[in-house]
Amino acid sequence: MNAIREGNQIRVYDAFRIKESIKEIDGRFYDADDKAWVVPYSPDTAALLRLLGVSLSGELCSEMQQERAADEAPIFQMPIKAAPYQHQIRAYNYALRTFGIGGAE
């Protein structure tokens, strides 16, 4: 299973084993001519595909790393006393964006 990015889409090849998981992604479709699943591009979708065992192209991996680096500071101050870990800050920012509080995703 491998994936490449084409514009605003990710094409996933040889994904028979994970096709049921891909069917859960909004906006996905199967391109029968190319024999690939096509899903909308987002850093979250790329991370999900990686968790499912898909080998991401070098371009997708570098974009995921750039997205993580850009998301190192909380959008708003976190309501906690301890210093948060980076994964906590990313989750906090993701939750804010999901509810429309922290700007566009």
C-alpha positions in Angstrom: 0.0 0.0 0.0 1.4 3.4 -1.0 0.0 6.9 -1.3 0.9 9.9 -3.3 -0.4 13.5 -3.3 -2.0 15.0 -6.4 -3.1 18.5 -5.8 -5.8 18.5 -3.1 -6.1 14.7 -3.2 -4.2 11.7 -2.0 -4.3 8.6 -4.2 -3.9 5.3 -2.3 -2.8 2.2 -4.3 -3.1 -1.5 -3.3 -5.4 -0.7 -0.4 -7.6 -3.8 -0.5 -6.9 -4.7 3.1 -8.0 -1.3 4.4 -10.8 -0.5 2.0 -13.4 -0.6 4.7 -11.5 2.0 6.7 -11.0 4.2 3.7 -14.8 4.1 3.1 -15.2 5.9 6.4 -13.4 9.0 5.1 -15.7 11.7 3.8 -15.2 12.7 0.1 -13.5 9.5 -0.8 -14.1 7.6 -4.1 -12.6 4.7 -6.0 -10.9 5.5 -9.4 -11.4 2.3 -11.3 -9.3 3.4 -14.2 -6.3 4.0 -12.0 -7.2 1.3 -9.5 -6.7 3.7 -6.6 -8.7 5.1 -3.7 -8.8 8.9 -3.9 -9.3 10.9 -0.6 -9.2 14.6 0.1 -5.9 15.9 1.3 -5.5 17.1 4.8 -2.7 16.5 7.3 -5.2 14.5 9.4 -6.1 12.2 6.5 -2.4 11.7 5.8 -1.8 10.8 9.4 -4.8 8.4 9.4 -3.4 6.6 6.3 0.0 6.3 7.9 -1.7 4.7 11.0 -3.4 2.3 8.7 -0.1 1.1 7.3 0.1 3.0 4.1 3.6 4.1 2.9 3.4 7.8 2.2 5.5 9.4 -0.5 8.4 11.7 0.6 6.3 14.8 -0.3 3.5 13.7 2.1 5.9 12.9 4.9 7.7 16.3 4.7 4.3 18.1 4.6 3.2 16.3 7.7 6.4 17.3 9.5 6.0 21.0 8.4 2.4 21.0 9.7 3.5 19.7 13.1 6.3 22.3 13.3 3.8 25.1 12.5 1.5 23.9 15.3 3.8 24.1 18.2 2.2 26.9 20.2 -1.4 26.8 21.5 -3.8 29.0 19.7 -5.2 30.3 23.0 -3.6 29.8 26.4 -4.5 26.3 27.7 -6.5 26.2 30.9 -3.9 24.0 32.8 -1.1 24.7 35.3 1.4 22.2 34.0 3.5 22.6 30.9 1.8 20.6 28.1 3.5 18.2 25.8 3.6 18.8 22.0 1.0 16.1 21.3 -1.3 17.8 23.8 -0.9 21.2 22.2 -1.6 19.7 18.8 -4.8 18.0 20.1 -5.9 21.2 21.8 -5.4 23.2 18.6 -7.2 20.5 16.6 -10.2 20.6 19.0 -10.4 24.4 18.8 -10.3 24.3 15.0 -12.9 21.5 14.9 -15.3 23.7 16.9 -14.5 26.7 14.7 -12.7 28.6 17.5 -9.1 28.7 16.3 -9.3 29.7 12.7 -9.2 27.6 9.5 -7.7 24.1 9.5 
